[in-house]
Amino acid sequence: MMSEGLRERSKARRREAILRAAYRLFADRGFEATTIADIAEAAEVSPRTVTLYFPSKLELATSRFDAFTDRLGTAVRDRAEGHSIVDSLEGWLRAEAADHSELDDLYDRMLELNPQVKAVANTRLTEIIQEGTRVLAEERGETPDDFGPRMAAAAAAAVVCEVMCRTPREHDIETAMAFLRAGIAALPAPRPATDPGRPAPSGGPRG
């Protein structure tokens, strides 16, 4: 058991060394100009080791963001009974802030200097927004096509980006969540499904 634990910690350290080397090189030289061999040399591992951990350069570049969004998706889907999506989002933000590291700052710098990688990250964030829209719609008794859930999910995504793109502080999270809760509370009550002014769901009949 002790040997297994040491092996896992060694793998985690090696993985982080590869990420750290890659993000520095992507920031300094650019994503396109950096090769797997460059990353391997900077991380003091073989190119084969890099590809064992990250099969492609793009997967390496986006792995930090993928883990970030996976945790967010899990927080939304697996929230405790009685917890709203906003409650779950706040808990997730606080957990992420508590675990913020220098590697996160390095990743943010790399992302800002490589628009092609940032575009991929933004596409994946859009998928999370769509998931959040669906959950918010369920909570409000609306459909994901309704304007209220779409607005609330977009605001939540903006809050996440603003809080997490800097070193998060307790006051920042409190301010962000107060803003988001107030915005959702200000949305009009859902219209009844029979309301003639309510648009038909996407894919349904149009009047």
C-alpha positions as CSV (number, residue, x, y, z in Angstrom):
1,M,0.0,0.0,0.0
2,M,2.8,2.4,0.9
3,S,4.6,1.6,-2.4
4,E,1.4,2.2,-4.4
5,G,1.0,5.6,-2.7
6,L,4.5,6.6,-3.5
7,R,4.1,5.6,-7.1
8,E,0.9,7.7,-7.4
9,R,2.6,10.7,-5.8
10,S,5.5,10.3,-8.2
11,K,3.2,10.2,-11.2
12,A,1.3,13.3,-10.0
13,R,4.6,15.2,-9.6
14,R,5.8,14.1,-13.0
15,R,2.5,15.1,-14.6
16,E,2.6,18.6,-12.9
17,A,6.2,19.0,-14.1
18,I,5.1,18.4,-17.7
19,L,2.2,20.8,-17.4
20,R,4.4,23.5,-15.8
21,A,7.1,23.1,-18.5
22,A,4.4,23.1,-21.3
23,Y,2.6,26.2,-20.0
24,R,5.9,28.2,-19.6
25,L,6.9,27.3,-23.2
26,F,3.5,28.0,-24.7
27,A,3.6,31.4,-23.0
28,D,7.1,32.2,-24.0
29,R,7.3,30.7,-27.5
30,G,3.7,30.1,-28.5
31,F,1.6,27.0,-28.7
32,E,2.4,26.3,-32.4
33,A,6.1,26.8,-32.1
34,T,6.5,24.5,-29.1
35,T,7.1,20.8,-29.7
36,I,6.6,17.8,-27.6
37,A,10.4,17.3,-27.6
38,D,10.8,20.9,-26.2
39,I,8.4,20.1,-23.4
40,A,10.1,16.8,-22.6
41,E,13.5,18.5,-22.4
42,A,12.1,21.3,-20.1
43,A,10.4,18.7,-17.9
44,E,13.4,16.4,-17.9
45,V,11.5,13.4,-19.2
46,S,11.4,11.6,-22.5
47,P,9.0,12.6,-25.3
48,R,7.3,9.2,-24.9
49,T,6.6,10.0,-21.2
50,V,4.9,13.3,-22.2
51,T,2.6,11.4,-24.7
52,L,1.8,8.7,-22.2
53,Y,0.4,11.4,-19.9
54,F,-1.0,13.6,-22.7
55,P,-1.6,11.9,-26.1
56,S,-1.7,15.3,-28.0
57,K,-0.3,18.7,-27.5
58,L,-3.8,20.3,-27.5
59,E,-4.9,17.9,-24.8
60,L,-1.9,19.0,-22.8
61,A,-2.7,22.6,-23.3
62,T,-6.4,22.2,-22.3
63,S,-6.1,19.6,-19.6
64,R,-6.1,22.1,-16.8
65,F,-9.3,23.7,-18.1
66,D,-10.9,20.3,-18.8
67,A,-10.3,19.3,-15.1
68,F,-11.7,22.6,-14.0
69,T,-14.9,22.2,-16.1
70,D,-15.3,18.6,-15.1
71,R,-15.3,19.6,-11.4
72,L,-17.9,22.3,-12.2
73,G,-20.1,19.9,-14.1
74,T,-19.9,17.4,-11.3
75,A,-20.9,20.1,-8.7
76,V,-23.9,21.0,-10.9
77,R,-25.1,17.4,-11.6
78,D,-24.3,15.8,-8.2
79,R,-25.5,18.6,-5.9
80,A,-27.0,17.6,-2.6
81,E,-30.8,17.3,-2.3
82,G,-32.3,20.7,-1.6
83,H,-29.3,22.6,-2.9
84,S,-29.9,24.9,-5.8
85,I,-27.5,25.2,-8.7
86,V,-26.4,28.6,-7.3
87,D,-25.7,27.0,-4.0
88,S,-23.6,24.3,-5.7
89,L,-21.8,26.9,-7.8
90,E,-20.9,28.9,-4.7
91,G,-19.5,25.8,-3.0
92,W,-17.5,24.9,-6.0
93,L,-16.1,28.4,-6.3
94,R,-15.0,28.4,-2.7
95,A,-13.3,25.0,-3.1
96,E,-11.5,26.1,-6.3
97,A,-10.3,29.3,-4.6
98,A,-9.0,27.4,-1.6
99,D,-7.0,25.2,-4.0
100,H,-5.7,28.0,-6.3
101,S,-2.0,27.6,-7.0
102,E,0.9,29.1,-8.9
103,L,0.2,26.6,-11.7
104,D,-3.2,28.1,-12.2
105,D,-1.7,31.6,-12.6
106,L,0.8,30.1,-15.2
107,Y,-2.0,28.5,-17.0
108,D,-4.0,31.7,-17.2
109,R,-1.0,33.6,-18.6
110,M,-0.5,30.9,-21.2
111,L,-4.2,31.0,-22.2
112,E,-4.1,34.8,-22.7
113,L,-1.1,34.6,-25.0
114,N,-2.5,31.7,-27.2
115,P,-5.9,32.7,-28.7
116,Q,-6.2,29.4,-30.5
117,V,-6.1,27.5,-27.2
118,K,-8.4,30.0,-25.5
119,A,-10.9,29.5,-28.3
120,V,-11.0,25.7,-27.6
121,A,-11.5,26.5,-23.9
122,N,-14.3,28.9,-24.6
123,T,-16.1,26.3,-26.7
124,R,-15.9,23.8,-23.8
125,L,-17.2,26.5,-21.4
126,T,-20.2,27.0,-23.7
127,E,-21.0,23.3,-23.2
128,I,-21.0,23.8,-19.5
129,I,-23.3,26.9,-19.9
130,Q,-25.7,24.8,-21.8
131,E,-25.8,22.2,-19.0
132,G,-26.3,25.0,-16.5
133,T,-29.2,26.4,-18.6
134,R,-30.9,23.0,-18.6
135,V,-30.6,22.7,-14.8
136,L,-31.7,26.2,-14.1
137,A,-34.7,25.7,-16.4
138,E,-35.7,22.6,-14.4
139,E,-35.4,24.5,-11.2
140,R,-37.6,27.3,-12.5
141,G,-40.2,25.1,-14.3
142,E,-39.1,26.4,-17.7
143,T,-37.5,25.0,-20.8
144,P,-33.8,25.5,-21.7
145,D,-34.9,27.7,-24.6
146,D,-36.6,30.2,-22.3
147,F,-34.8,33.5,-22.0
148,G,-34.6,33.6,-18.2
149,P,-32.5,30.4,-17.8
150,R,-30.2,31.4,-20.7
151,M,-29.6,34.8,-19.2
152,A,-28.9,33.3,-15.7
153,A,-26.5,30.6,-17.1
154,A,-24.6,33.2,-19.1
155,A,-24.3,35.4,-16.0
156,A,-23.1,32.5,-14.0
157,A,-20.4,31.8,-16.6
158,A,-19.3,35.4,-16.6
159,V,-19.1,35.2,-12.8
160,V,-17.0,32.1,-12.9
161,C,-14.6,33.6,-15.5
162,E,-14.2,36.9,-13.6
163,V,-13.6,35.2,-10.2
164,M,-11.3,32.5,-11.4
165,C,-9.2,34.6,-13.8
166,R,-7.6,36.3,-10.8
167,T,-6.4,35.1,-7.4
168,P,-9.9,34.7,-5.8
169,R,-10.6,36.4,-2.5
170,E,-13.4,35.8,-0.1
171,H,-14.8,39.2,-0.8
172,D,-14.8,38.6,-4.5
173,I,-16.8,35.4,-4.2
174,E,-19.3,37.0,-1.8
175,T,-19.8,40.0,-4.2
176,A,-20.1,37.7,-7.3
177,M,-22.6,35.4,-5.6
178,A,-24.7,38.4,-4.3
179,F,-24.8,39.7,-7.9
180,L,-25.8,36.4,-9.4
181,R,-28.5,35.7,-6.7
182,A,-30.0,39.1,-7.1
183,G,-30.1,38.8,-10.9
184,I,-31.8,35.4,-10.8
185,A,-34.3,36.8,-8.2
186,A,-35.1,39.7,-10.5
187,L,-36.2,37.4,-13.3
188,P,-39.9,37.4,-14.0
189,A,-41.8,34.3,-12.8
190,P,-42.1,31.6,-15.4
191,R,-45.1,31.9,-17.7
192,P,-47.6,29.0,-17.7
193,A,-47.0,26.5,-20.5
194,T,-50.4,27.5,-21.9
195,D,-49.5,31.2,-22.1
196,P,-50.0,32.2,-25.8
197,G,-47.1,34.6,-25.4
198,R,-44.7,31.9,-24.5
199,P,-42.5,30.7,-27.4
200,A,-42.8,27.0,-28.4
201,P,-39.9,24.9,-27.3
202,S,-37.1,24.4,-29.8
203,G,-38.0,21.8,-32.4
204,G,-41.7,22.1,-31.5
205,P,-44.5,23.7,-33.5
206,R,-44.3,27.4,-34.2
207,G,-47.4,29.6,-34.2
